[in-house]
Amino acid sequence: MTLFNHIWISFIIVTIFNALVLKFRSQKYIKEKPELEPGYDKLVKGILFYGNIPWIIVGIGNLFQYTNSLIDYLYIKTLNPFVIIFHISILILWSLAFYWIYFNNGAEFLVKHPGLVRVKGGGFFTEVSPKMIQIFFGLILFSNLIVFSFLLYQLNVIQP
């Protein structure tokens, strides 16, 4: 079970890997339009910083033995401070992403900087529109809020 206690390290590695994949994918777009480079740099740095906040909280909670494993984070009602901080960080990140996508031209920014959001249709990757990004993000956020309410009201199946 020790490996599962440190699964947060794997999530950090995957987040770093995803940022590096975006950095690699962006090179062909930067060659075509060098003015896109600062935007891609912001995306990569944002993924590395914001994408790792929840996993760092989980790691600190596990290392200081406030939590035993990732399963502890499914039980908000235990009022464990690290579990609460983890979920608050997720809600803050969702709120920031919502504001950016819908009110701060984030969807348009993602369309201008292809490579992060890719839609596969008919075996090929197709262009995305800001409206597609907003609809897709809204559906993801809605489904995440449903899962969050299940956790909040202890409607989960796994018992500690």
ZAKOLRO-577060 format. One record per atom (N, C-alpha, C): residue number from 1; residue in three letters; atom name; x, y, z. Coordinates in steps of 0.02 Angstrom, whole numbers. Atoms other than C-alpha are relative to their C-alpha. Layout:
LODREN    n  res  atom      xx      yy      zz
LODREN  NUM  ALA    CA       X       Y       Z
...
//
This chain:
LODREN    n  res  atom      xx      yy      zz
LODREN    1  MET     N      41     -60       0
LODREN    1  MET    CA       0       0       0
LODREN    1  MET     C      43      63       0
LODREN    2  THR     N     -44     -57      -1
LODREN    2  THR    CA     153     113      14
LODREN    2  THR     C       1      36     -67
LODREN    3  LEU     N       0     -30      67
LODREN    3  LEU    CA     153     141    -174
LODREN    3  LEU     C     -61      44      -9
LODREN    4  PHE     N      61     -40       7
LODREN    4  PHE    CA     -27     202    -167
LODREN    4  PHE     C       2      63      43
LODREN    5  ASN     N      -7     -59     -42
LODREN    5  ASN    CA      20     322     -26
LODREN    5  ASN     C      37      56     -35
LODREN    6  HIS     N     -40     -50      35
LODREN    6  HIS    CA     137     410    -145
LODREN    6  HIS     C     -21       7     -73
LODREN    7  ILE     N      26      -5      68
LODREN    7  ILE    CA      28     406    -301
LODREN    7  ILE     C       0      72     -25
LODREN    8  TRP     N       0     -71      19
LODREN    8  TRP    CA      26     596    -298
LODREN    8  TRP     C      63      17     -39
LODREN    9  ILE     N     -62     -12      38
LODREN    9  ILE    CA     206     590    -362
LODREN    9  ILE     C     -12     -18     -74
LODREN   10  SER     N      16      19      69
LODREN   10  SER    CA     143     499    -516
LODREN   10  SER     C     -43      53     -35
LODREN   11  PHE     N      42     -52      29
LODREN   11  PHE    CA      11     633    -543
LODREN   11  PHE     C      41      62     -18
LODREN   12  ILE     N     -44     -56      16
LODREN   12  ILE    CA     145     768    -536
LODREN   12  ILE     C      41     -16     -62
LODREN   13  ILE     N     -40      20      59
LODREN   13  ILE    CA     251     671    -661
LODREN   13  ILE     C     -44       3     -63
LODREN   14  VAL     N      45      -2      58
LODREN   14  VAL    CA     100     652    -778
LODREN   14  VAL     C     -15      73     -20
LODREN   15  THR     N      13     -70      15
LODREN   15  THR    CA      63     839    -765
LODREN   15  THR     C      61      31     -35
LODREN   16  ILE     N     -61     -25      32
LODREN   16  ILE    CA     244     880    -807
LODREN   16  ILE     C       6     -28     -71
LODREN   17  PHE     N      -3      32      66
LODREN   17  PHE    CA     239     756    -951
LODREN   17  PHE     C     -49      34     -49
LODREN   18  ASN     N      50     -34      42
LODREN   18  ASN    CA      79     838   -1019
LODREN   18  ASN     C      24      69     -21
LODREN   19  ALA     N     -27     -66      17
LODREN   19  ALA    CA     161    1010   -1011
LODREN   19  ALA     C      55      -6     -53
LODREN   20  LEU     N     -54      10      49
LODREN   20  LEU    CA     312     943   -1106
LODREN   20  LEU     C     -27     -20     -68
LODREN   21  VAL     N      32      19      64
LODREN   21  VAL    CA     199     864   -1238
LODREN   21  VAL     C     -27      63     -34
LODREN   22  LEU     N      25     -62      29
LODREN   22  LEU    CA     115    1033   -1263
LODREN   22  LEU     C      58      42     -27
LODREN   23  LYS     N     -59     -38      22
LODREN   23  LYS    CA     286    1117   -1274
LODREN   23  LYS     C      26     -29     -66
LODREN   24  PHE     N     -23      32      61
LODREN   24  PHE    CA     337     990   -1406
LODREN   24  PHE     C     -48      13     -58
LODREN   25  ARG     N      51     -12      52
LODREN   25  ARG    CA     173    1006   -1504
LODREN   25  ARG     C       1      72     -25
LODREN   26  SER     N       4     -71      18
LODREN   26  SER    CA     183    1195   -1501
LODREN   26  SER     C      56      22     -47
LODREN   27  GLN     N     -58     -21      40
LODREN   27  GLN    CA     351    1200   -1591
LODREN   27  GLN     C     -19      10     -74
LODREN   28  LYS     N      18      -8      71
LODREN   28  LYS    CA     272    1175   -1763
LODREN   28  LYS     C     -43      62     -11
LODREN   29  TYR     N      41     -60       6
LODREN   29  TYR    CA     147    1314   -1731
LODREN   29  TYR     C      42      63      10
LODREN   30  ILE     N     -44     -57     -13
LODREN   30  ILE    CA     283    1430   -1665
LODREN   30  ILE     C      43      13     -62
LODREN   31  LYS     N     -38     -10      62
LODREN   31  LYS    CA     385    1400   -1824
LODREN   31  LYS     C     -40      38     -52
LODREN   32  GLU     N      44     -34      47
LODREN   32  GLU    CA     236    1457   -1927
LODREN   32  GLU     C     -15      71      22
LODREN   33  LYS     N      17     -66     -28
LODREN   33  LYS    CA     192    1603   -1812
LODREN   33  LYS     C      40      11      64
LODREN   34  PRO     N     -41     -10     -60
LODREN   34  PRO    CA     333    1654   -1693
LODREN   34  PRO     C     -32      42      54
LODREN   35  GLU     N      33     -42     -49
LODREN   35  GLU    CA     219    1780   -1608
LODREN   35  GLU     C     -43     -40      49
LODREN   36  LEU     N      39      43     -46
LODREN   36  LEU    CA     126    1633   -1527
LODREN   36  LEU     C      42     -27      58
LODREN   37  GLU     N     -43      30     -51
LODREN   37  GLU    CA     277    1582   -1422
LODREN   37  GLU     C     -14      23      71
LODREN   38  PRO     N      16     -19     -70
LODREN   38  PRO    CA     238    1690   -1268
LODREN   38  PRO     C     -65     -31      26
LODREN   39  GLY     N      63      31     -21
LODREN   39  GLY    CA      61    1620   -1265
LODREN   39  GLY     C       9     -73      18
LODREN   40  TYR     N     -14      70     -16
LODREN   40  TYR    CA     123    1441   -1271
LODREN   40  TYR     C      40      -6      64
LODREN   41  ASP     N     -39       1     -63
LODREN   41  ASP    CA     249    1480   -1134
LODREN   41  ASP     C     -46      10      60
LODREN   42  LYS     N      48     -10     -54
LODREN   42  LYS    CA     105    1545   -1026
LODREN   42  LYS     C     -40     -63      13
LODREN   43  LEU     N      38      62      -8
LODREN   43  LEU    CA       5    1387   -1059
LODREN   43  LEU     C      41     -54      36
LODREN   44  VAL     N     -43      52     -31
LODREN   44  VAL    CA     151    1272   -1014
LODREN   44  VAL     C      12      17      73
LODREN   45  LYS     N     -12     -20     -70
LODREN   45  LYS    CA     192    1371    -856
LODREN   45  LYS     C     -63      -7      41
LODREN   46  GLY     N      64       7     -35
LODREN   46  GLY    CA       7    1374    -809
LODREN   46  GLY     C     -15     -72      17
LODREN   47  ILE     N      11      71     -13
LODREN   47  ILE    CA      -7    1186    -827
LODREN   47  ILE     C      46     -24      56
LODREN   48  LEU     N     -48      22     -50
LODREN   48  LEU    CA     150    1159    -725
LODREN   48  LEU     C     -17      27      70
LODREN   49  PHE     N      14     -30     -65
LODREN   49  PHE    CA      98    1279    -586
LODREN   49  PHE     C     -69     -21      26
LODREN   50  TYR     N      68      13     -24
LODREN   50  TYR    CA     -91    1264    -573
LODREN   50  TYR     C     -18     -74       0
LODREN   51  GLY     N      16      71       4
LODREN   51  GLY    CA     -98    1082    -625
LODREN   51  GLY     C      29     -42      56
LODREN   52  ASN     N     -32      38     -54
LODREN   52  ASN    CA      13    1029    -481
LODREN   52  ASN     C     -21      21      70
LODREN   53  ILE     N      21     -23     -66
LODREN   53  ILE    CA     -66    1128    -339
LODREN   53  ILE     C     -36     -54      40
LODREN   54  PRO     N      34      51     -40
LODREN   54  PRO    CA    -188     990    -287
LODREN   54  PRO     C      45     -58      20
LODREN   55  TRP     N     -43      58     -15
LODREN   55  TRP    CA     -54     854    -296
LODREN   55  TRP     C      53      18      52
LODREN   56  ILE     N     -47     -21     -52
LODREN   56  ILE    CA      67     955    -191
LODREN   56  ILE     C     -35       1      68
LODREN   57  ILE     N      39       1     -63
LODREN   57  ILE    CA     -69     976     -59
LODREN   57  ILE     C      -8     -72      24
LODREN   58  VAL     N       5      71     -18
LODREN   58  VAL    CA     -99     787     -63
LODREN   58  VAL     C      66     -26      27
LODREN   59  GLY     N     -67      23     -20
LODREN   59  GLY    CA      88     756     -50
LODREN   59  GLY     C      19      25      70
LODREN   60  ILE     N     -16     -28     -66
LODREN   60  ILE    CA     110     872      99
LODREN   60  ILE     C     -42     -35      54
LODREN   61  GLY     N      44      35     -48
LODREN   61  GLY    CA     -40     793     186
LODREN   61  GLY     C      24     -71      15
LODREN   62  ASN     N     -24      68     -10
LODREN   62  ASN    CA      30     619     159
LODREN   62  ASN     C      68      -2      35
LODREN   63  LEU     N     -67       0     -30
LODREN   63  LEU    CA     210     661     203
LODREN   63  LEU     C      -1      18      74
LODREN   64  PHE     N       5     -18     -71
LODREN   64  PHE    CA     159     743     367
LODREN   64  PHE     C     -51     -42      37
LODREN   65  GLN     N      44      51     -28
LODREN   65  GLN    CA      40     597     400
LODREN   65  GLN     C     -67      28      25
LODREN   66  TYR     N      68     -22     -13
LODREN   66  TYR    CA    -119     700     406
LODREN   66  TYR     C     -49     -44     -37
LODREN   67  THR     N      40      47      39
LODREN   67  THR    CA    -184     579     276
LODREN   67  THR     C      42     -62     -13
LODREN   68  ASN     N     -36      63      12
LODREN   68  ASN    CA    -139     399     237
LODREN   68  ASN     C       9     -15     -74
LODREN   69  SER     N      -3      14      72
LODREN   69  SER    CA    -176     390      51
LODREN   69  SER     C     -48      46     -36
LODREN   70  LEU     N      45     -40      41
LODREN   70  LEU    CA    -272     467     -91
LODREN   70  LEU     C     -73     -13      17
LODREN   71  ILE     N      69      18     -18
LODREN   71  ILE    CA    -429     377     -31
LODREN   71  ILE     C     -27      47      54
LODREN   72  ASP     N      23     -46     -53
LODREN   72  ASP    CA    -436     494     121
LODREN   72  ASP     C     -31      63     -30
LODREN   73  TYR     N      25     -61      31
LODREN   73  TYR    CA    -471     637       1
LODREN   73  TYR     C     -69      -7     -29
LODREN   74  LEU     N      69      11      22
LODREN   74  LEU    CA    -637     558     -47
LODREN   74  LEU     C     -49      15      56
LODREN   75  TYR     N      43      -9     -58
LODREN   75  TYR    CA    -705     594     127
LODREN   75  TYR     C       7      70      28
LODREN   76  ILE     N      -2     -70     -21
LODREN   76  ILE    CA    -735     780     147
LODREN   76  ILE     C     -26       8      71
LODREN   77  LYS     N      32      -9     -66
LODREN   77  LYS    CA    -843     758     302
LODREN   77  LYS     C      45     -19      59
LODREN   78  THR     N     -46      14     -55
LODREN   78  THR    CA    -693     697     404
LODREN   78  THR     C      28      65      28
LODREN   79  LEU     N     -25     -67     -19
LODREN   79  LEU    CA    -647     883     413
LODREN   79  LEU     C      76       0      11
LODREN   80  ASN     N     -72      -1       0
LODREN   80  ASN    CA    -464     838     392
LODREN   80  ASN     C      23      64     -36
LODREN   81  PRO     N     -18     -65      31
LODREN   81  PRO    CA    -378    1006     356
LODREN   81  PRO     C      29      -8     -71
LODREN   82  PHE     N     -29       8      67
LODREN   82  PHE    CA    -281     938     206
LODREN   82  PHE     C     -52     -22     -51
LODREN   83  VAL     N      54      20      45
LODREN   83  VAL    CA    -435     858     131
LODREN   83  VAL     C     -41      62     -18
LODREN   84  ILE     N      38     -62      13
LODREN   84  ILE    CA    -528    1024     149
LODREN   84  ILE     C      40      47     -45
LODREN   85  ILE     N     -42     -44      42
LODREN   85  ILE    CA    -382    1124      77
LODREN   85  ILE     C       4     -26     -71
LODREN   86  PHE     N      -2      30      67
LODREN   86  PHE    CA    -370    1001     -68
LODREN   86  PHE     C     -63      18     -39
LODREN   87  HIS     N      62     -12      36
LODREN   87  HIS    CA    -554    1021    -112
LODREN   87  HIS     C     -11      75     -12
LODREN   88  ILE     N       4     -72      11
LODREN   88  ILE    CA    -549    1210     -89
LODREN   88  ILE     C      45      20     -59
LODREN   89  SER     N     -45     -16      56
LODREN   89  SER    CA    -400    1216    -207
LODREN   89  SER     C     -31     -20     -67
LODREN   90  ILE     N      34      22      61
LODREN   90  ILE    CA    -498    1117    -336
LODREN   90  ILE     C     -56      49     -19
LODREN   91  LEU     N      54     -48      14
LODREN   91  LEU    CA    -648    1234    -320
LODREN   91  LEU     C      27      67     -24
LODREN   92  ILE     N     -31     -63      22
LODREN   92  ILE    CA    -535    1386    -337
LODREN   92  ILE     C      27      -7     -71
LODREN   93  LEU     N     -25      12      68
LODREN   93  LEU    CA    -450    1312    -491
LODREN   93  LEU     C     -57      -3     -51
LODREN   94  TRP     N      58       2      45
LODREN   94  TRP    CA    -620    1274    -569
LODREN   94  TRP     C     -27      70     -11
LODREN   95  SER     N      26     -68       6
LODREN   95  SER    CA    -678    1451    -532
LODREN   95  SER     C      45      43     -44
LODREN   96  LEU     N     -47     -38      42
LODREN   96  LEU    CA    -521    1527    -609
LODREN   96  LEU     C      -6     -21     -73
LODREN   97  ALA     N       7      25      69
LODREN   97  ALA    CA    -538    1416    -762
LODREN   97  ALA     C     -66      23     -31
LODREN   98  PHE     N      66     -23      25
LODREN   98  PHE    CA    -723    1460    -779
LODREN   98  PHE     C       4      73     -20
LODREN   99  TYR     N      -6     -71      15
LODREN   99  TYR    CA    -685    1645    -771
LODREN   99  TYR     C      42      10     -62
LODREN  100  TRP     N     -45      -9      57
LODREN  100  TRP    CA    -541    1629    -895
LODREN  100  TRP     C     -33     -22     -65
LODREN  101  ILE     N      31      27      61
LODREN  101  ILE    CA    -637    1522   -1021
LODREN  101  ILE     C     -59      44     -24
LODREN  102  TYR     N      62     -34      20
LODREN  102  TYR    CA    -801    1621   -1018
LODREN  102  TYR     C       5      76       0
LODREN  103  PHE     N       1     -73      -8
LODREN  103  PHE    CA    -757    1800    -968
LODREN  103  PHE     C      66      34     -16
LODREN  104  ASN     N     -65     -31      11
LODREN  104  ASN    CA    -573    1827   -1006
LODREN  104  ASN     C      32     -25     -65
LODREN  105  ASN     N     -22      22      67
LODREN  105  ASN    CA    -561    1762   -1186
LODREN  105  ASN     C      46     -61       1
LODREN  106  GLY     N     -41      60      -3
LODREN  106  GLY    CA    -481    1598   -1132
LODREN  106  GLY     C     -14     -48     -56
LODREN  107  ALA     N      18      45      55
LODREN  107  ALA    CA    -576    1498   -1262
LODREN  107  ALA     C      31      25     -65
LODREN  108  GLU     N     -31     -29      60
LODREN  108  GLU    CA    -517    1617   -1399
LODREN  108  GLU     C      75     -10       1
LODREN  109  PHE     N     -72       9      -8
LODREN  109  PHE    CA    -340    1606   -1331
LODREN  109  PHE     C      20     -71     -19
LODREN  110  LEU     N     -15      70      15
LODREN  110  LEU    CA    -344    1416   -1342
LODREN  110  LEU     C      -8     -15     -75
LODREN  111  VAL     N       8      10      72
LODREN  111  VAL    CA    -408    1423   -1521
LODREN  111  VAL     C      60      30     -38
LODREN  112  LYS     N     -58     -32      33
LODREN  112  LYS    CA    -267    1543   -1569
LODREN  112  LYS     C      64     -39      13
LODREN  113  HIS     N     -59      40     -18
LODREN  113  HIS    CA    -143    1424   -1486
LODREN  113  HIS     C     -18     -74      -3
LODREN  114  PRO     N      20      70       7
LODREN  114  PRO    CA    -185    1253   -1557
LODREN  114  PRO     C      51     -48      30
LODREN  115  GLY     N     -44      52     -26
LODREN  115  GLY    CA    -114    1093   -1485
LODREN  115  GLY     C     -20     -24      69
LODREN  116  LEU     N      22      21     -66
LODREN  116  LEU    CA    -185    1092   -1309
LODREN  116  LEU     C     -68     -34      -4
LODREN  117  VAL     N      67      29       9
LODREN  117  VAL    CA    -367    1062   -1354
LODREN  117  VAL     C      -3     -30     -70
LODREN  118  ARG     N       3      36      64
LODREN  118  ARG    CA    -381     931   -1490
LODREN  118  ARG     C     -63     -42      -1
LODREN  119  VAL     N      61      39       8
LODREN  119  VAL    CA    -542     854   -1554
LODREN  119  VAL     C      10     -47     -59
LODREN  120  LYS     N      -8      49      53
LODREN  120  LYS    CA    -536     695   -1654
LODREN  120  LYS     C     -69     -18     -27
LODREN  121  GLY     N      63      16      33
LODREN  121  GLY    CA    -676     670   -1778
LODREN  121  GLY     C      14     -35     -66
LODREN  122  GLY     N     -11      36      62
LODREN  122  GLY    CA    -680     541   -1917
LODREN  122  GLY     C      71     -23      -8
LODREN  123  GLY     N     -69      23       4
LODREN  123  GLY    CA    -505     483   -1874
LODREN  123  GLY     C      52      55      -7
LODREN  124  PHE     N     -46     -56       8
LODREN  124  PHE    CA    -430     656   -1896
LODREN  124  PHE     C     -13      52      54
LODREN  125  PHE     N       9     -55     -47
LODREN  125  PHE    CA    -400     801   -1778
LODREN  125  PHE     C     -31      58     -38
LODREN  126  THR     N      35     -55      33
LODREN  126  THR    CA    -518     943   -1820
LODREN  126  THR     C      12      65      39
LODREN  127  GLU     N      -6     -65     -32
LODREN  127  GLU    CA    -512    1128   -1782
LODREN  127  GLU     C     -56       8      52
LODREN  128  VAL     N      50     -13     -51
LODREN  128  VAL    CA    -603    1186   -1627
LODREN  128  VAL     C     -18      74      -3
LODREN  129  SER     N      22     -69      -4
LODREN  129  SER    CA    -703    1344   -1602
LODREN  129  SER     C      -5      20      73
LODREN  130  PRO     N       9     -22     -70
LODREN  130  PRO    CA    -718    1451   -1445
LODREN  130  PRO     C     -65     -29      31
LODREN  131  LYS     N      64      26     -25
LODREN  131  LYS    CA    -900    1394   -1429
LODREN  131  LYS     C       7     -74      19
LODREN  132  MET     N     -11      71     -15
LODREN  132  MET    CA    -847    1210   -1436
LODREN  132  MET     C      38      -8      66
LODREN  133  ILE     N     -39       3     -62
LODREN  133  ILE    CA    -719    1241   -1298
LODREN  133  ILE     C     -44      17      59
LODREN  134  GLN     N      43     -21     -55
LODREN  134  GLN    CA    -847    1331   -1191
LODREN  134  GLN     C     -52     -54      17
LODREN  135  ILE     N      49      54     -12
LODREN  135  ILE    CA    -977    1192   -1213
LODREN  135  ILE     C      34     -60      33
LODREN  136  PHE     N     -36      58     -27
LODREN  136  PHE    CA    -851    1054   -1179
LODREN  136  PHE     C      21      13      72
LODREN  137  PHE     N     -21     -17     -68
LODREN  137  PHE    CA    -781    1144   -1026
LODREN  137  PHE     C     -60       1      47
LODREN  138  GLY     N      60      -2     -41
LODREN  138  GLY    CA    -957    1175    -961
LODREN  138  GLY     C     -24     -69      19
LODREN  139  LEU     N      20      70     -14
LODREN  139  LEU    CA   -1000     990    -975
LODREN  139  LEU     C      46     -33      50
LODREN  140  ILE     N     -48      29     -47
LODREN  140  ILE    CA    -841     939    -887
LODREN  140  ILE     C     -10      29      70
LODREN  141  LEU     N      10     -32     -65
LODREN  141  LEU    CA    -868    1066    -748
LODREN  141  LEU     C     -64     -25      33
LODREN  142  PHE     N      64      24     -27
LODREN  142  PHE    CA   -1049    1012    -726
LODREN  142  PHE     C       7     -71      28
LODREN  143  SER     N      -8      69     -23
LODREN  143  SER    CA   -1001     828    -713
LODREN  143  SER     C      45      -3      62
LODREN  144  ASN     N     -44      -2     -59
LODREN  144  ASN    CA    -861     870    -590
LODREN  144  ASN     C     -38      25      62
LODREN  145  LEU     N      40     -24     -56
LODREN  145  LEU    CA    -984     967    -481
LODREN  145  LEU     C     -47     -53      26
LODREN  146  ILE     N      43      56     -22
LODREN  146  ILE    CA   -1100     816    -478
LODREN  146  ILE     C      41     -48      43
LODREN  147  VAL     N     -43      44     -39
LODREN  147  VAL    CA    -956     706    -419
LODREN  147  VAL     C      18      31      67
LODREN  148  PHE     N     -17     -36     -61
LODREN  148  PHE    CA    -906     838    -291
LODREN  148  PHE     C     -58      -3      49
LODREN  149  SER     N      56       3     -46
LODREN  149  SER    CA   -1083     840    -220
LODREN  149  SER     C     -10     -71      27
LODREN  150  PHE     N       3      69     -25
LODREN  150  PHE    CA   -1081     650    -208
LODREN  150  PHE     C      50      -9      57
LODREN  151  LEU     N     -51       5     -52
LODREN  151  LEU    CA    -920     664    -107
LODREN  151  LEU     C     -21      39      62
LODREN  152  LEU     N      20     -43     -56
LODREN  152  LEU    CA    -989     804       0
LODREN  152  LEU     C     -54     -32      42
LODREN  153  TYR     N      55      31     -36
LODREN  153  TYR    CA   -1144     707      46
LODREN  153  TYR     C      10     -74      13
LODREN  154  GLN     N     -19      70     -15
LODREN  154  GLN    CA   -1051     541      68
LODREN  154  GLN     C     -42     -50     -38
LODREN  155  LEU     N      37      46      42
LODREN  155  LEU    CA   -1140     457     -76
LODREN  155  LEU     C      48     -45     -38
LODREN  156  ASN     N     -49      42      34
LODREN  156  ASN    CA    -981     363    -123
LODREN  156  ASN     C      -4     -72      23
LODREN  157  VAL     N       5      72     -13
LODREN  157  VAL    CA    -960     176    -125
LODREN  157  VAL     C      59     -24      42
LODREN  158  ILE     N     -61      22     -34
LODREN  158  ILE    CA    -782     159     -57
LODREN  158  ILE     C      -3      20      74
LODREN  159  GLN     N      -2     -15     -72
LODREN  159  GLN    CA    -770     148     133
LODREN  159  GLN     C      72       0      24
LODREN  160  PRO     N     -70      -1     -24
LODREN  160  PRO    CA    -609     196     225
LODREN  160  PRO     C      16     -58      45
//
